[in-house]
Amino acid sequence: MKKQIFTLLLSSALLSTQAQVTRKVLMEEYTGTWCPNCPDGHDTIKKLLLDHPGRLVVVGMHNNDAYTIPYETAMETAMQVTGFPRATIDRDSFPTANFFAMSRWFWTDAVADRLNLTSPVEIKLTPSLNGSTRLLTVKVDYTFKAAVNEETRLTCVLLEDSILAAQAGATGTYVHKDVSRALLSADNWGDANNPSSVSANQSFSKTYTYTLPATWNANNMTVVAFINKKIGATPVISQGTEVLNAEEAFIGFPTATSDVIENQFSVGECYPNPSTQLTALDFTLDKDADVKAYVTDMRGAVIKKLSDSKRSAGKHSIYWAGTDQHSNRMNAGMYLIHLSINGNAYTRKVVLE
């Protein structure tokens, strides 16, 4: 009887520890600018982001177009992608979908299913960027809050948001979101930065560096890191490649004058974020500029205009009180603040609670 009580207490303590970690679901979407059905898949993702603010991390994996990278090609084969659009949800299998890379009809249920689970690992990302050399440094710290008796790996991917390019199945200029640009990890299946099994409260850290090409808009870039299982020297998805947790962070340029880029302005992050009443977005101008700013929901509908004026050189802030153009309070969820400085576009996500 005492043994049973001890086991129950130990199990309760473990569940309590795991419950402290917020699970974020990783959605790897396989898409392409040539795909006429992909805009419908993108709309599904927008709704999922709106329904689960701050809980869904999306990585756009482009096939056979200008944004295809070797990482996408390798994982497309490994994840058994049979059509487009497709997506893996935490690289887990779902019986009703029959495939690891499932069609858009199954995404909503699969995401909800994964969000109901606790996570054994907590991830913290600290990116920093030198505005002069464009050298990106990403520090990843992660702590296992519960024991994991399998080999796990750390994967780190660099994304660019709000890329304007043509899209089959859509008219006019199309905004491509969360486009994978580079794999920072050395291995497609993630870096072996921890032992084959870990105990509760073990912590690890790894730092990546990458020089951003001049054509990439650093103000629209994020970094994603996730901890995934990896069984065997050559992993087979059916033997276990589940993602245990994921995290993302905006990069952005530093605001120090010496590090301001050639465009002569820099943009910070929204704060506080999540926000309950008022969120702010700071930016710095080295010269006078035309500044426009507005808020949209995840579907692209304009909620409120925040600025449309000439601003002088110096530090500035724009504010959003979580209301629409008629001062009505918006529902809790994820929104986008769009900032245009002399025609250069920047997008920042903000969660309204």
N, C-alpha and C positions, 0 to 999 in steps of 0.2 A: 504493500500500500504506500509506504514512504517513497519507494522508487517511482511509482506512478505519479505521485504528487510532485516529486522533483522534476520528472520529465515534463509535466504540464507547466510548471513554473518556468522551466528553461525554454520551452516552446513559446510561452507567452512573452518572455523577455526578448526572444529573437524577433518575434513578429512586431513587438513594440519598437525595437531598434530599426527594423526595416521600414516601418510606417513613417519614420521621421524623414525618409528620403522621398522627394517628389519625383515620380517617374515621368519622364518625357519620352513620348513615342517617336521613334525614327521612321520616317516615311521616305523611301528611296523611289522616286518616280521616274520611270523610263519613258522618255518623250522625244520629240524631234520637230524641227521647224517645218518639215515636210508632211507631218501627220495631220490629216484633216479632222480626226476625232479627238485630238489632244486638247483643243480649247475647252471641250466639254469636261475632260478630266481636270483641267486647271480650275474650272468653276467648282468642281467637287472639292478640290483642295482648299479653295478660298472659303467655302462654307465650313469645312472641317476646322480651319484655323479660327474662324469666327465662333464656332460652337465650343472649341476647347482652347481658349486663350492661354498662351504660354505653356501649353502641354504637348504641342506637336512640332517636331523639327523636320523640315522638308529639305531633301537634297534632290535637285533636278539633275537627272542623268540623261544627257542628250545623245541620241543615236544618229550617226551618219549625217551630221551637219557641221557647221562651222564651230560648234561648241563641244564636239566630241573629244574626250580625252582617253588615254589608254586605260585608266581605271574603270571607266564606264564600259568599255569593250570587254574587259576581263570579267567584271561582275555581271554583265548582261548574260554571258555564257554560264557563269556559275549559278546564277539565280533562276536559270531556266526561263528566260523571258521569251514568250512565244508570240507576242503581239504588242501593239501600242494603241493607247497608253496602257501601261501596266505599272504596278507598284508593289514593293515588298514592305510589309509592316513589321518592323522590329526583326526582319529576316526570320520570321516564324511562319509555320504552316497553319492553315485554317481549313478544317475538313470541308466546309461548304464551298470553298473556292477551288479546291482540288489542286491548286498550284501554289508555289511560294510567291511567284510574281503574279498577282491577281488582277483581273480587270476592275474597272472603276465601280462596278456594281457592288463589290464586296468591301470597298475601302472603309465606308462608314462603320459597319459592324466590326470590322477587324480592329480599327483604331479604338473603338469603345471597349472592346474585349481586352486589349492590352492596357488601357488606362485603369482598369480595375485591379491590376496587379501591383504589388509593391516592388521596389527595386533594392538590391543589396549594395549599390554603389552610388556615391555622390561625386559629381564632377564639377570642378571650377576651372574656368578659362580666363586667362589674363593675356590679351593680345596688346602689342604695342608696335607702333610703326614710325620709322624715321622718315620724315617728310622730304628730306634732302636726297637720301640714297634709295628710298622706297623699300628698305629692308624691313620685313615683317618678322617679329619674334612672337611666338605663341607659347606660353607656359601652361601646361595642363597638370592640374593637381587632382588626384582622385583618391577617395577613401572607401574601402569596403566596410560597410556597416554590419554586414553579416558574412559568415564564411561561405566561400564558393569552392567546391571541391572539383573544379574542372579548370582547364587552361582557358585563360581569357586574354584578349588582345585590345590594344588601344589604336583606334583609327581616327585620323584627323584630316578633314577635307576643307578646302577653301572655296567659298561660293561668291558669286557676283549677282546682285539683284538689279532689277529695273533695266535690263538690256533691251534696247529698242531694235527690233528686227522683224522681218516678214514672218508670217505664220499661215500655213495652209489651214483652211477652214475658218479663217477670220479675215475681216476686211480692215484696211488702213494699217497704221503703225501698231505693232503689237508689243506689249510689255512682258518680257520673259522674266520670271521670278526664280530666285534660288538656283541659279545655274552653277553646276559644279565646274570649277576652273582648274583646280590642281589637287592632287593627293599629297599631303605633307608626310604621311606615314611612308616608310620604306617598303612595306609589304602591302599588297592588295587586301589581305586579310587582317591587317593591323599589326602593330609592333609588339613583340613579346617583351613588355616592360615590367612584368611581374612573374612570380613563380607559377608552376602548374596548378597550384591550389593556394588559396589565401584564407587567413583567419579574420575574424571580426576585428575592426579598427586598424587594419593594416593600411598604410598610406603609401602612395607612389607619386612620382612627378617626372615629367618629361618636357623638354623644350624643343620646339621646332623653329627653323628660320627659313625664310623664302623671300626672294626679291620679286616684287610685283612688276610685271611689264608696264611700260608707260601707257599702253592703250587701255588698261583696266582702270575703272573708276573706284579708287580705294574708299571713297565716301559711301559707296553702295555695297561694300563687301562684308561678309560675315565669315566666321570660322566655326566649324562644327566638329565636335569630338564625341565619340561614343565607345563604350566598352562592349565588345562582342565575344561570344564564345568561339573557340577554334579547336576542333578535335582532329588530330592527325596532322602529318606533315603536308598532305594535300587534302584540304578540307572537302567534305561532301556535305551539301546543304542538308540532306535528309538525316545526317548523323549529328546535327546540332551546330548552328551558327547564330543562335539567338542573341539579340542585342539586349543588354541588361539595363542600360540607361544611356541617354544622349543629352548634350548641352550645346548651346550656340551663343555666340557673342559677336556684336558689331566690332568692326575694326576702327574705321575713321582715322583722320589725321590728328596729330597733336596740335594744340593751340599755340604753342610757343612760336614767337615771331620768326626765330631762326629756322623753324621746321615747316613753315607754311609753304605749300606747293606753288608751282608756277602759275596756277589760276588766281593766286593772291587772296585766297580765303580758306577758312577751315570750318568744319561743322562738327559739333559734339554729339552727345546722345541725349535722349529725352530723360528727364528726371523730375520727380521720382517716377519710377517705372517698375512695378505697376503703380497706378495713380488712383486716388479716391476722389480728388477734387480738382487740383490744378497741376498740370505738367508743363515743364519748360524745355525749350530747345535753344541752346546757345550756338552762336556762330560769330566768327571774326572776319572782318573785311580789312584788307590793306589799302583799299581804294573805294571810292563811291561805287555803288552797284544797285541795280534794280532787283528787288527782292519780292518774290511772291511765295505765299505759303497757304496751304489748305489741308483739310482733314478729309479722308475718305474711309469708308468701311472696307472690308477685305474683298468685296465684290467690285470696288471701284467707284461706288456712288459717292458724290461729294456731300459731306456732312456740313462743313463750315469753312468759309474763307477766313484766314488769319492775317494775311498781309498782302498788300499790292502797292508798293511804294519805293521810292528811292531812299537808300540808306547810306549814311556817310561812313567813312573809314572808322574802324574801331570795333569794340565788342558789342554785340546785340543779343537779344533774347526774344523769342516769340512764345506765347502762352496759349494753352487750350484748357478750358474749364470743364471739358467733358460734355458740352452742350452742342446742339445744332444751331443753324442760322437764326432760329427763332427762340433761342435760349432754353429749349426743352432739353432735359437731361437725357443723355443717350444710355442705352442698355449696357450692362457690363459685357466686355468682350475685347477683342483685339482690333485696333484701328491703325491707320497709316497717316503720318504727317509728311506731306510732300513739300519740299523746300526747293525753290529755283532761284539761283543767284546768277544774274547775267546769262540766263538760259541754260546753265548747268544744273542738272536735276539731282536731288538727293532724297532718299526715302528713309524714314525712321518708323519702327514699330512701337506702339505704345499699348499697354494693357490697361483698360479701365475697369476698376473693381466697383 
